[in-house]
């Protein structure tokens, strides 16, 4: 049971990959909302390439969340997830983007994610809702905190 809970917990945490997932971006990224959409698109592309380093660079060194994760913890989750999944697919819908004085933002996403692996079924799939906080650090948006949970369940 411990392994099952650990795997479920890992899947939830690794869903942070989807935090950086799919979102359409149109035109040059000039305003804060367009920059944030470009940030999400960049994360999506990095996740599809399983480019852990690019994803971690999108997270503030000061990242912390209510689950007790640090940036290093999230990096380790990416490492484990990408080693286990042969292929990653994401389907994301931006629910809301709120920008505060062009230096801080809240981003809400719903994400369906799937991965192929060597497990019994060879496929894992989940759907999550994410509430993220970002800050603009010298022109670059960085993730500073996030809460997430399966769609329809409480966010943690």
PAZAPA-4460 file (N, C-alpha, C; in steps of 0.05 Angstrom, whole numbers, plus 32768, in hexadecimal, padded with zeros to 4 digits):
% residues 156
    n_x    n_y    n_z   ca_x   ca_y   ca_z    c_x    c_y    c_z   seq   type   mol
   8011   7FE8   8000   8000   8000   8000   8011   8019   8000     1      X     A
   8028   8018   800E   803A   802F   800F   8044   8036   7FF3     2      X     A
   804B   8022   7FE3   8054   8027   7FC8   803E   8033   7FB7     3      X     A
   8026   802A   7FBB   800F   8034   7FAC   800A   8052   7FB3     4      X     A
   800B   8058   7FCD   8007   8073   7FD5   801E   8085   7FCB     5      X     A
   8036   807B   7FCD   804E   808A   7FC3   804C   808F   7FA6     6      X     A
   8043   807C   7F96   8040   8080   7F79   802A   8094   7F74     7      X     A
   8013   8092   7F82   7FFD   80A5   7F7E   8006   80C1   7F85     8      X     A
   8015   80C3   7F9B   801F   80DD   7FA4   8033   80E8   7F8F     9      X     A
   8044   80D6   7F85   8057   80DE   7F71   8049   80E8   7F58    10      X     A
   8034   80DA   7F4F   8025   80E2   7F38   8019   80FE   7F3C    11      X     A
   800E   8103   7F54   8003   811D   7F59   8018   8133   7F59    12      X     A
   802E   812D   7F65   8044   8141   7F66   8050   8145   7F4A    13      X     A
   8053   812F   7F3C   8060   8132   7F22   804D   8140   7F0F    14      X     A
   8034   8140   7F15   8022   814F   7F04   802A   816C   7F03    15      X     A
   803C   8175   7F14   8046   8190   7F12   8053   8194   7EF6    16      X     A
   805B   817E   7EE9   8064   8181   7ECD   804E   818F   7EBE    17      X     A
   8036   8188   7EC4   801F   8195   7EB6   801C   81B2   7EBD    18      X     A
   8026   81BA   7ED4   8025   81D6   7EDC   8032   81E6   7EC5    19      X     A
   8045   81DA   7EB9   8055   81E7   7EA5   804B   81DF   7E89    20      X     A
   8033   81D3   7E88   8028   81C6   7E70   801D   81D7   7E5A    21      X     A
   800B   81CC   7E4B   8001   81D7   7E31   7FF0   81F0   7E35    22      X     A
   7FF6   8204   7E25   7FE4   821B   7E23   7FEB   8229   7E09    23      X     A
   7FD7   8232   7DFB   7FDC   823F   7DE1   7FE8   825A   7DE6    24      X     A
   7FFA   8262   7DD5   8006   827C   7DD6   8004   8289   7DBB    25      X     A
   7FF9   82A1   7DBA   7FF7   82AE   7DA0   8005   82C8   7DA0    26      X     A
   8015   82CD   7D8B   8023   82E6   7D88   803A   82E9   7D9B    27      X     A
   8048   8300   7D9A   805F   8303   7DAB   8057   8307   7DC8    28      X     A
   8068   82FD   7DDA   8062   82FF   7DF6   806A   831B   7E00    29      X     A
   8057   832D   7E00   805D   8348   7E08   8051   834F   7E24    30      X     A
   8037   834A   7E28   802B   8350   7E41   802F   8338   7E54    31      X     A
   8029   833D   7E6E   802D   8327   7E82   801C   830E   7E7B    32      X     A
   8003   8311   7E73   7FF3   82F9   7E6D   7FFF   82E9   7E56    33      X     A
   8008   82F7   7E41   8015   82E9   7E2A   802F   82DC   7E33    34      X     A
   803E   82EA   7E44   8057   82DE   7E4E   8051   82C4   7E5E    35      X     A
   803C   82C5   7E6E   8035   82AD   7E7E   802C   8296   7E6C    36      X     A
   801D   829C   7E57   8015   8287   7E44   802D   827B   7E36    37      X     A
   8040   828C   7E2F   8059   8283   7E23   8069   8272   7E36    38      X     A
   8069   827A   7E50   8076   826A   7E65   806B   824E   7E67    39      X     A
   8050   824D   7E66   8042   8233   7E68   8049   8222   7E4F    40      X     A
   8048   822E   7E38   804E   8220   7E1F   806B   8215   7E1F    41      X     A
   807E   8225   7E29   809A   821D   7E2B   809B   8204   7E3E    42      X     A
   808D   8205   7E54   808D   81EE   7E66   8081   81D5   7E5A    43      X     A
   806C   81D9   7E4A   8060   81C2   7E3C   8074   81B5   7E2A    44      X     A
   8081   81C5   7E1A   8095   81BA   7E07   80AC   81AC   7E16    45      X     A
   80B5   81B8   7E2C   80CA   81AB   7E3B   80C1   8191   7E47    46      X     A
   80A8   818F   7E50   809D   8176   7E5C   809C   8161   7E46    47      X     A
   8093   8168   7E2E   8091   8154   7E19   80AC   814A   7E11    48      X     A
   80C1   815A   7E14   80DC   8152   7E0E   80EA   8145   7E26    49      X     A
   80DB   8144   7E3C   80E5   813A   7E56   80FF   8149   7E5E    50      X     A
   80FF   8163   7E59   8115   8174   7E5F   8113   817F   7E7B    51      X     A
   811B   8170   7E8E   8119   8177   7EAB   8127   8191   7EB1    52      X     A
   813E   8195   7EA6   814E   81AD   7EAC   813F   81C6   7EA4    53      X     A
   8132   81C6   7E8C   8123   81DD   7E83   810B   81E2   7E95    54      X     A
   80FE   81CD   7E9F   80E7   81D0   7EB1   80F0   81DC   7ECC    55      X     A
   8106   81D2   7ED6   810F   81DC   7EF0   8118   81F9   7EEF    56      X     A
   8122   8202   7ED8   812A   821E   7ED5   8112   8230   7ED5    57      X     A
   80FA   8226   7ED2   80E1   8235   7ED3   80D7   8239   7EEF    58      X     A
   80E4   822C   7F02   80DB   822D   7F1E   80EF   823D   7F2E    59      X     A
   80E4   824E   7F3F   80F5   825F   7F50   8106   824E   7F63    60      X     A
   811F   8257   7F68   812F   8249   7F7D   8121   824A   7F98    61      X     A
   810F   825D   7F9D   8101   8260   7FB6   80E6   8252   7FB6    62      X     A
   80E1   8241   7FA2   80C7   8233   7FA1   80C2   8223   7FBB    63      X     A
   80A9   8225   7FC4   809F   8214   7FD9   8081   8211   7FD6    64      X     A
   8076   81FB   7FE0   805A   81F7   7FDE   804F   81EB   7FF8    65      X     A
   8035   81E8   7FF9   8028   81DF   8012   802E   81C2   8018    66      X     A
   8039   81B3   8005   8040   8197   8009   805D   8195   8014    67      X     A
   806A   81AB   8016   8086   81AB   8020   809B   81A7   800B    68      X     A
   8093   81A9   7FF2   80A6   81A6   7FDC   80B7   81BF   7FD8    69      X     A
   80D0   81BA   7FD1   80E2   81D0   7FC8   80E7   81CC   7FAA    70      X     A
   80F6   81DE   7F9F   80FD   81DB   7F83   810C   81C1   7F7E    71      X     A
   811E   81BA   7F90   812E   81A1   7F8D   811B   8188   7F8E    72      X     A
   8107   8189   7F9F   80F4   8173   7FA1   80E5   8170   7F86    73      X     A
   80DC   8186   7F7A   80CE   8185   7F61   80E1   817B   7F4B    74      X     A
   80FA   8183   7F4B   810D   8179   7F38   8110   815A   7F3A    75      X     A
   8111   8150   7F53   8112   8133   7F57   80F9   8125   7F4D    76      X     A
   80E2   8132   7F51   80C9   8126   7F46   80CA   8124   7F28    77      X     A
   80D3   8139   7F1B   80D6   8139   7EFE   80E8   8122   7EF6    78      X     A
   80FF   811F   7F03   8112   810A   7EFD   8105   80EF   7EFE    79      X     A
   80F8   80E9   7F14   80EB   80CF   7F17   80D5   80CB   7F02    80      X     A
   80C4   80DF   7EFE   80AE   80DC   7EEB   80B9   80D7   7ECE    81      X     A
   80CD   80E7   7EC6   80D7   80E4   7EAB   80E5   80C9   7EA7    82      X     A
   80F1   80BF   7EBC   80FE   80A4   7EBA   80E9   808E   7EB7    83      X     A
   80D2   8092   7EC5   80BD   807D   7EC4   80AC   807F   7EAB    84      X     A
   80A8   8096   7EA0   8096   809A   7E89   80A6   809B   7E6F    85      X     A
   809E   8089   7E5D   80AC   8089   7E43   80A4   80A1   7E32    86      X     A
   808A   80A9   7E35   8080   80C0   7E26   806C   80CE   7E37    87      X     A
   806B   80E9   7E34   8059   80F9   7E44   8046   8109   7E31    88      X     A
   802D   8109   7E37   8019   8119   7E28   800A   812B   7E3C    89      X     A
   8005   8144   7E34   7FF6   8157   7E45   7FE0   8164   7E35    90      X     A
   7FCA   8168   7E43   7FB4   8177   7E38   7FAC   818C   7E4D    91      X     A
   7FB0   81A5   7E48   7FAD   81BA   7E5C   7F99   81CF   7E54    92      X     A
   7F8A   81D9   7E67   7F78   81EF   7E63   7F7E   8205   7E77    93      X     A
   7F85   821C   7E6E   7F89   8233   7E80   7F6E   823C   7E89    94      X     A
   7F69   823C   7EA3   7F4F   8245   7EAE   7F50   8263   7EB3    95      X     A
   7F66   826C   7EBF   7F67   8288   7EC6   7F84   8291   7EC9    96      X     A
   7F89   82A9   7EC2   7FA3   82B6   7EC6   7F9D   82D1   7ED3    97      X     A
   7FA9   82D5   7EEB   7FA6   82EF   7EF8   7FC1   82FB   7EFD    98      X     A
   7FC5   8313   7EF3   7FDF   8320   7EF5   7FDC   8337   7F09    99      X     A
   7FF0   833A   7F1B   7FF0   834F   7F2F   8008   8361   7F2A   100      X     A
   8002   8379   7F20   8017   838E   7F1B   802E   8383   7F0B   101      X     A
   802A   8371   7EF9   803E   8366   7EE6   8056   8359   7EF4   102      X     A
   8054   8354   7F0E   806A   8348   7F1C   8063   832E   7F2A   103      X     A
   8049   8328   7F2C   803F   830F   7F38   8027   8306   7F29   104      X     A
   8022   82EC   7F2A   800B   82E1   7F1C   8001   82C7   7F28   105      X     A
   7FE8   82C2   7F24   7FDC   82A8   7F2B   7FD2   829C   7F11   106      X     A
   7FD7   8283   7F0E   7FD0   8274   7EF6   7FC1   825B   7EFE   107      X     A
   7FA9   8257   7EF3   7F9A   823F   7EF9   7F97   822E   7EE0   108      X     A
   7F9E   8215   7EE2   7F9E   8202   7ECC   7F8F   81E9   7ED3   109      X     A
   7F82   81DD   7EBF   7F78   81C1   7EC1   7F88   81B1   7EAD   110      X     A
   7F93   819B   7EB6   7FA5   818C   7EA5   7F9F   816E   7EA5   111      X     A
   7F9D   8163   7E8D   7F9C   8146   7E8A   7FB8   813E   7E82   112      X     A
   7FC2   812A   7E8F   7FDD   8120   7E88   7FDD   8102   7E86   113      X     A
   7FED   80F8   7E74   7FEF   80DC   7E70   800C   80D5   7E6A   114      X     A
   8014   80BD   7E71   802F   80B4   7E6B   802E   8096   7E64   115      X     A
   8040   808E   7E52   8043   8072   7E4D   805B   8068   7E5D   116      X     A
   8058   804F   7E67   806D   8044   7E78   806D   8026   7E76   117      X     A
   807E   801A   7E86   8080   7FFC   7E86   806F   7FEF   7E9B   118      X     A
   805B   7FFE   7EA5   8049   7FF3   7EBA   8036   7FDE   7EAE   119      X     A
   8025   7FD3   7EBF   8013   7FBE   7EB7   8002   7FC6   7E9F   120      X     A
   7FF6   7FDE   7EA0   7FE6   7FE8   7E8A   7FF6   7FF7   7E75   121      X     A
   800E   7FFF   7E7C   801F   800E   7E6A   8017   802B   7E66   122      X     A
   8003   8034   7E76   7FF9   804F   7E73   7FF0   8059   7E8E   123      X     A
   7FF6   8073   7E94   7FEB   8080   7EAB   7FDF   809A   7EA3   124      X     A
   7FC8   80A1   7EAE   7FBB   80BA   7EA7   7FAD   80C6   7EBF   125      X     A
   7FAD   80E1   7EC1   7FA1   80EF   7ED7   7F98   810A   7ECD   126      X     A
   7F86   8117   7EDC   7F7E   8132   7ED6   7F7F   8143   7EF0   127      X     A
   7F8C   815A   7EEF   7F91   816B   7F06   7F89   8188   7F01   128      X     A
   7F84   8195   7F18   7F81   81B2   7F18   7F98   81BE   7F27   129      X     A
   7FA4   81D3   7F1C   7FBB   81E0   7F28   7FB6   81FD   7F2D   130      X     A
   7FBE   8207   7F44   7FBE   8223   7F4A   7FDB   822B   7F50   131      X     A
   7FE6   823C   7F3E   8002   8242   7F40   8006   8260   7F46   132      X     A
   801B   8266   7F54   8023   8281   7F59   803F   8285   7F4C   133      X     A
   8041   829B   7F3D   8059   82A1   7F2F   8062   82BD   7F35   134      X     A
   807C   82C2   7F32   8086   82DD   7F35   8098   82E4   7F1D   135      X     A
   8098   82FD   7F16   80A8   8306   7F00   80C3   830F   7F0C   136      X     A
   80D8   8300   7F06   80F2   8305   7F11   8104   830F   7EFB   137      X     A
   8106   8329   7EF8   8118   8334   7EE4   810F   832E   7EC8   138      X     A
   80F6   832C   7EC3   80EC   8326   7EA8   80E5   8309   7EA3   139      X     A
   80EC   82F7   7EB6   80E6   82DB   7EB3   80D1   82D3   7EC8   140      X     A
   80BC   82C6   7EBF   80A8   82BC   7ED1   80B2   82A2   7EDE   141      X     A
   80B0   82A0   7EF8   80B9   8288   7F06   80A3   827E   7F19   142      X     A
   809F   8264   7F1A   808C   8258   7F2C   8096   825A   7F48   143      X     A
   8086   8265   7F5B   808F   8267   7F76   8080   8255   7F89   144      X     A
   8068   824C   7F81   8058   823A   7F91   8041   822F   7F81   145      X     A
   8037   8218   7F89   8020   820C   7F7B   8011   81FA   7F8E   146      X     A
   7FF7   81F8   7F87   7FE5   81E4   7F95   7FD8   81D5   7F7E   147      X     A
   7FD4   81BB   7F83   7FC7   81AB   7F6E   7FB9   8193   7F7A   148      X     A
   7FA7   8188   7F6B   7F98   8170   7F73   7F88   8166   7F5B   149      X     A
   7F7F   814D   7F5E   7F6F   8142   7F48   7F56   8153   7F44   150      X     A
   7F4D   8156   7F2C   7F36   8166   7F26   7F1E   815B   7F36   151      X     A
   7F10   816E   7F44   7EFA   8166   7F55   7F01   8161   7F71   152      X     A
   7F1B   8161   7F78   7F24   815D   7F93   7F32   8176   7F9E   153      X     A
   7F36   8176   7FB8   7F42   818C   7FC5   7F5F   8190   7FBB   154      X     A
   7F67   81A9   7FB8   7F82   81B0   7FB0   7F93   81B0   7FC9   155      X     A
   7FAC   81A7   7FC6   7FBF   81A8   7FDD   7FD9   81B4   7FD3   156      X     A
***
